Amino acid sequence: MKVTCLVSGGKDSILTLWIALHQYEVVEILTVRSNCSDSLLFHLPNCQYVAKIAEMLGIRHRDIWVNTCDIKDEINSLKNAFMESNADAVITGGIRSDFQRNKFNRAAILANMKCFCPLWRLSATRLLSELLNNKFRIIISSVAGMGLGKDLLGKEITKDVINSLRKKVPDSEISLIGEGGEYESFVFDAPYFSSLIQVLESKIIWDEFREEGYFEITKVQLDPK
């Protein structure tokens, strides 16, 4: 089956892409670039570097731009992108958000395609264990959850960082994996990458009033492994 894979560069979509490569013929990697900072559907920070991941893998990559936060417009943009992909199905990295899953499914149905979510309902503990045990290397690229703090931005996710997150957000599994947007991530190495994405330059943008911000990567290079 030919599939197009929605990839943002975050941990969930990069793990999903790995799974898809083992099960399907991935004909395209699709990245949604949104001009709306309050989008409920799309991951925003540092997704421009997905093109480098696609380059490593030798898979066609395409950016699509969504210019509003209107859900109907977002679904319509997805539908049009799916229809142009020349694939039979769409693969997404959703885990727990029924809202996101329903919207991606809707866009796929309108494009006469199937939509699969290989990570759906995977527990936080299992997800994070799979990532660390398989040597995915991930940095935290944004935080928006109250109490998480500026100090997490740019940090690599390790067992110690996960324990720190557990202390900051006790009894909240969703916050632990960032599914509700509490934090977002960027994968700079994975077991199927031929090169390490080396971050050369970056900056932190922080809003003291809202207690949220992001780690903006401004320059990278690919270091062959």
N, C-alpha and C positions, 0 to 999 in steps of 0.2 A: 504494500500500500504506500502510495506517495503522500507525504505529509509536509505541511509547513509548520514550523515551530515558532511560537511567540517567545522571544528572548529579550530580556531587559538588561542582562548582565548581572542580575541579582542571584542569590544562592538558589532560590526555588526554580527559576527558569533554566539555570545552567545545569542543575541536577536533572531536570526534566529533559533537557536536550540530550544528555548522556544516555538516559533511558531510551529515548526515541531513536537514537543512533543504533541501539542494539536490537530494536524491534521493527523499525520501518525504514523506508527509503526517504530520508530527509532531503527534499528538493529545494527548500528555501528556509532561511532564517529571517523572520519578520520582526522588526523593532518599531514600536509606536513611539513617536516623539510628540509630546504634548506641549503646547504653549500655555496651558492652564495649570497653574501650580496647585490648584485644589481638585484636580481630577481624582475621582473615586475609583477609576478603573486602572490607571496606568502608573507604573513606577517611573520616576523622572531622573534622579541623579546619575550622571556619568554613563547613560545608555548609549552615547555616541561611540563608545569603544567596542560595542558589540561587533561592529564591522571588522575589527581586528581579529576577533574570535572566529568569525566566519572565514576570514582570509586564511587563518591557520588550518581550518578544517577543509578548505576548498569547496565550500558550499555558498551558493548564491545568497546574497544579503540584500534586503530592501528596507529602507526607512519609510514610514508613512507619517504624515503630520496631521495632528488634530488640533484645531485652533480654538475650540470652545470647550466648556465643561458640560454642555448640554448632552444628556445621555443619548437622546435620539441621534444627534450628530455623530457622537462617538461610535454608536452601533452601526450607523450608515457607513462611516469611514472604514470600520473593520470589515463590514460586508463587502465593500468594493475591493478592499485589499485581498480578502480571501478569494474572491472571484478571479482575481488576476494572478493568483499563485500557481495555477495549473496543478493543484494537488487534490487528493481525495478527502483529506481530513486536516483538521487543525489540532495541534497539541499545545496545551497551556500548563502553566505551573501552579495553578490554584490549589489551595489546601483546605481552607475552611470557609471562605467567603461565599455564601450562597448568592449574594448580590452580584459579585464578579462572575461567578460561574454561569448564572442565568443570562447575563448580558453577552458573554462570549458564546454561549450556546445559541442565543437568539441570532447573533450575527452569522454564525455558521449555518444555521437552518435557512436563513434568508439567502445564503450563498449556495444552498443545496449541498452542504458538506457536513461531515461528522465532526464532533469535537470531543477530544479525550483529555482527561486530567489525571495523569499517572500517580500524582502525589495526593490525590483527594482523600481527606480524613486521616492522613498519616499523622501520628502523634508527634508532638514537639520533640520528645526525647528520642524517638526513632529517627526523625529527620536530621537532627543535629548530630546524632551518632553516625549516621550514614555519611554525612558530609565530612566529619573529622576523621573517621576511620578510613575513608577513601582518599584522604589527603587533598580535599578541596581547601584552598586557601582564600579566605574571605575577609574583607574589611567592612566595617560599618560606615555607610556613606551618608546616612541621615538619621536624625532622631526627632520624634515628634511626640513621644509619650511623656506625660508629666513624670518628673523624677528621674528620667534616664540620664540627663546631663550631658554637657558639652564634652566631658572627658572621654566619652565613648567614640566620638567622631574620629575616623581614621584608624581605629584600633582593629587589629586582626582578631577574628573570632577564634578563641581557644577555650579549653575547658575552664580556665580561670575566668575568662570574660563571661562565659555562660553562667558560671556560679555567681558572678557579680550581678548579672541580669536577674537571676532568680531572687537575689536579695532585694533588688530594687523594685521588682514587680512580683511579690509573692502571690502564689495561688492563681496566677494569670498565665495560662498556657499560650493564649493568643499573643500576649505581649512578648513571651519568650521567643517566639519565632517571627514576630513582627508582622503577622498576617493582617492586622488591622491598621498597618501604616505606622505603628509605634516606632519602628526603625526600618531602614532599608539597607541593602548591602551591595557589594560589588565583588565579584570573584576574579582574582588576578592569577589564579593557577588552579588546574583541575587535572585529574589523571589522564584525560584525553587531549589536553593541550600540548602542542609540540613546542610551545614557547611560554615562558613566564612573562606576564604583562608587568613590566617594571614601572612603578610610579616615580617619575622624575621630579615633577612639580605639582604642588597642590596648595589649596588654601581652605580655611574654615570660615564659613559664613554662619553667624550665630545671632539669633534674635532673643535678647535678654527678656523682653516683655513676655513673649509667647513661649519661652523656654524650649526653642526648637531651632534646628539648623542643619547644615549639610557640609559634607567634606567634598569639595569640588576638585576633581583631578583635572589639571590643565595641560599636562604633558606626560606621555608614556613612551616606552620603547619595548619592542619584543626581543627578549633574550632567549635564543634557542636552548633547549634543555639537553 
